[in-house]
Structure formats: C-alpha cells, structure tokens
Amino acid sequence: MPRPQPNSRHPDLFLLDDPPVPLAATERTKLLPLASALLTETTLASRAAREARDEDRA
C-alpha cells in the first residue's frame, strides 16, 4: 500500500521556525527551584493517589 504524500498546504505544527536559543546560566538558576518544586508536588500527589488507591482496595 503506498504511503500518502504530505500535503504542502498544511504546515508542520512541530517544525521550529528558529533554532532554540541556549539558556544563560542565570536563567537556569532561576528555573532550577521551579523544576524542583514541580517535581516535589508531582511526587507528593502521586504518593497521595497511591495511598488512596491502596485504602480503597483494603
């Protein structure tokens, strides 16, 4: 079965217009606490969901 050819009328939504710009060191140090907080929140939420699921099974 032949593969369909891409339609040139529709642009690729995932194609980057410009190459990504590397983050400066100061930007990385600002993002690190945010990433850490997000990871902590995700871990706590996952743990709470697991405990609630375990209580439902008991």
VOKOLDREN-125696 format. One record per residue: residue number from 0; residue in one letter; x, y, z of N, C-alpha, C in turn. Coordinates in Angstrom, 1 decimal, padded with zeros to 4 digits. Layout:
REC, NUM, a, X, Y, Z, X, Y, Z, X, Y, Z;
...
//
This chain:
REC, 0, m, 000.9, -001.2, 000.0, 000.0, 000.0, 000.0, 000.9, 001.2, 000.0;
REC, 1, p, 000.7, 002.2, -000.9, 001.6, 003.4, -001.0, 001.3, 004.3, 000.2;
REC, 2, r, 002.3, 004.9, 000.7, 002.2, 005.9, 001.8, 001.7, 007.2, 001.2;
REC, 3, p, 000.8, 007.9, 001.9, 000.3, 009.2, 001.4, 001.4, 010.2, 001.5;
REC, 4, q, 001.4, 011.1, 000.5, 002.4, 012.1, 000.4, 001.9, 013.3, 001.3;
REC, 5, p, 002.9, 014.0, 001.9, 002.5, 015.1, 002.8, 001.8, 016.2, 001.9;
REC, 6, n, 000.9, 016.8, 002.5, 000.2, 017.9, 001.9, 000.9, 019.2, 002.2;
REC, 7, s, 001.4, 019.9, 001.2, 002.2, 021.1, 001.4, 001.3, 022.3, 001.8;
REC, 8, r, 000.0, 022.2, 001.7, -000.8, 023.3, 002.1, -000.9, 023.5, 003.6;
REC, 9, h, -000.6, 022.4, 004.4, -000.7, 022.4, 005.8, 000.7, 022.4, 006.4;
REC, 10, p, 001.1, 023.5, 007.1, 002.5, 023.5, 007.7, 002.6, 022.5, 008.8;
REC, 11, d, 003.8, 022.1, 009.0, 004.2, 021.1, 010.1, 004.1, 021.9, 011.4;
REC, 12, l, 003.2, 021.5, 012.3, 003.0, 022.3, 013.5, 004.2, 022.1, 014.5;
REC, 13, f, 004.9, 021.0, 014.3, 006.0, 020.8, 015.2, 007.4, 021.3, 014.7;
REC, 14, l, 007.4, 021.8, 013.5, 008.6, 022.4, 012.9, 008.9, 023.7, 013.6;
REC, 15, l, 010.2, 023.8, 014.1, 010.6, 025.0, 014.8, 011.0, 026.1, 013.7;
REC, 16, d, 010.5, 027.3, 013.9, 010.8, 028.4, 013.0, 012.3, 028.7, 013.1;
REC, 17, d, 012.7, 028.9, 014.3, 014.1, 029.3, 014.6, 014.8, 028.2, 015.5;
REC, 18, p, 016.0, 028.0, 015.4, 016.7, 027.1, 016.3, 016.6, 027.6, 017.7;
REC, 19, p, 016.5, 026.7, 018.7, 016.3, 027.1, 020.1, 017.6, 027.8, 020.5;
REC, 20, v, 017.4, 028.8, 021.4, 018.5, 029.6, 021.9, 018.9, 029.0, 023.2;
REC, 21, p, 020.1, 028.7, 023.5, 020.5, 028.1, 024.8, 020.2, 029.1, 025.9;
REC, 22, l, 019.9, 028.5, 027.0, 019.6, 029.3, 028.2, 020.9, 029.8, 028.8;
REC, 23, a, 020.9, 031.1, 029.3, 022.0, 031.6, 030.0, 022.1, 031.0, 031.4;
REC, 24, a, 023.2, 031.0, 032.0, 023.4, 030.4, 033.3, 022.4, 031.0, 034.3;
REC, 25, t, 022.2, 032.3, 034.2, 021.3, 033.0, 035.2, 019.9, 032.5, 035.0;
REC, 26, e, 019.5, 032.2, 033.8, 018.1, 031.7, 033.5, 018.0, 030.3, 034.1;
REC, 27, r, 019.0, 029.5, 034.0, 019.0, 028.1, 034.5, 018.9, 028.1, 036.0;
REC, 28, t, 019.6, 029.1, 036.7, 019.5, 029.1, 038.1, 018.1, 029.5, 038.6;
REC, 29, k, 017.4, 030.3, 037.8, 016.0, 030.7, 038.1, 015.1, 029.5, 037.9;
REC, 30, l, 015.3, 028.7, 036.9, 014.4, 027.6, 036.6, 014.6, 026.4, 037.5;
REC, 31, l, 015.8, 026.2, 038.1, 016.0, 025.1, 039.0, 015.1, 025.0, 040.2;
REC, 32, p, 014.9, 026.0, 040.9, 013.9, 025.9, 042.0, 012.5, 025.6, 041.6;
REC, 33, l, 012.1, 026.2, 040.4, 010.8, 025.9, 039.9, 010.6, 024.4, 039.5;
REC, 34, a, 011.6, 023.9, 038.9, 011.6, 022.5, 038.5, 011.6, 021.6, 039.7;
REC, 35, s, 012.4, 022.0, 040.7, 012.4, 021.2, 041.9, 011.1, 021.2, 042.6;
REC, 36, a, 010.4, 022.4, 042.7, 009.1, 022.5, 043.3, 008.1, 021.6, 042.6;
REC, 37, l, 008.1, 021.7, 041.2, 007.2, 020.9, 040.4, 007.4, 019.4, 040.6;
REC, 38, l, 008.6, 019.0, 040.7, 008.9, 017.6, 041.0, 008.4, 017.1, 042.3;
REC, 39, t, 008.6, 018.0, 043.3, 008.2, 017.7, 044.7, 006.6, 017.6, 044.7;
REC, 40, e, 005.9, 018.5, 044.1, 004.5, 018.5, 044.0, 004.0, 017.2, 043.3;
REC, 41, t, 004.6, 016.9, 042.2, 004.2, 015.7, 041.5, 004.4, 014.4, 042.3;
REC, 42, t, 005.6, 014.3, 043.0, 005.9, 013.2, 043.8, 004.9, 013.0, 045.0;
REC, 43, l, 004.5, 014.2, 045.6, 003.6, 014.1, 046.7, 002.2, 013.7, 046.2;
REC, 44, a, 001.8, 014.3, 045.1, 000.5, 013.9, 044.5, 000.4, 012.5, 044.2;
REC, 45, s, 001.5, 012.0, 043.6, 001.5, 010.6, 043.2, 001.4, 009.7, 044.4;
REC, 46, r, 002.1, 010.0, 045.5, 002.1, 009.3, 046.7, 000.7, 009.3, 047.3;
REC, 47, a, 000.1, 010.4, 047.4, -001.3, 010.5, 047.9, -002.3, 009.7, 047.1;
REC, 48, a, -002.1, 009.7, 045.8, -003.0, 008.9, 045.0, -002.8, 007.5, 045.2;
REC, 49, r, -001.6, 007.1, 045.3, -001.3, 005.6, 045.6, -001.8, 005.2, 046.9;
REC, 50, e, -001.7, 006.0, 047.9, -002.2, 005.7, 049.3, -003.7, 005.6, 049.2;
REC, 51, a, -004.4, 006.5, 048.5, -005.8, 006.5, 048.5, -006.3, 005.2, 047.7;
REC, 52, r, -005.6, 004.8, 046.7, -005.9, 003.6, 045.9, -005.7, 002.4, 046.8;
REC, 53, d, -004.7, 002.4, 047.6, -004.4, 001.2, 048.4, -005.5, 001.1, 049.5;
REC, 54, e, -006.0, 002.3, 050.0, -007.1, 002.3, 051.0, -008.4, 001.8, 050.4;
REC, 55, d, -008.6, 002.1, 049.2, -009.8, 001.6, 048.5, -009.8, 000.1, 048.3;
REC, 56, r, -008.7, -000.5, 048.2, -008.6, -001.9, 048.0, -008.7, -002.7, 049.3;
REC, 57, a, -008.4, -002.0, 050.4, -008.4, -002.7, 051.7, -009.8, -002.9, 052.2;
//
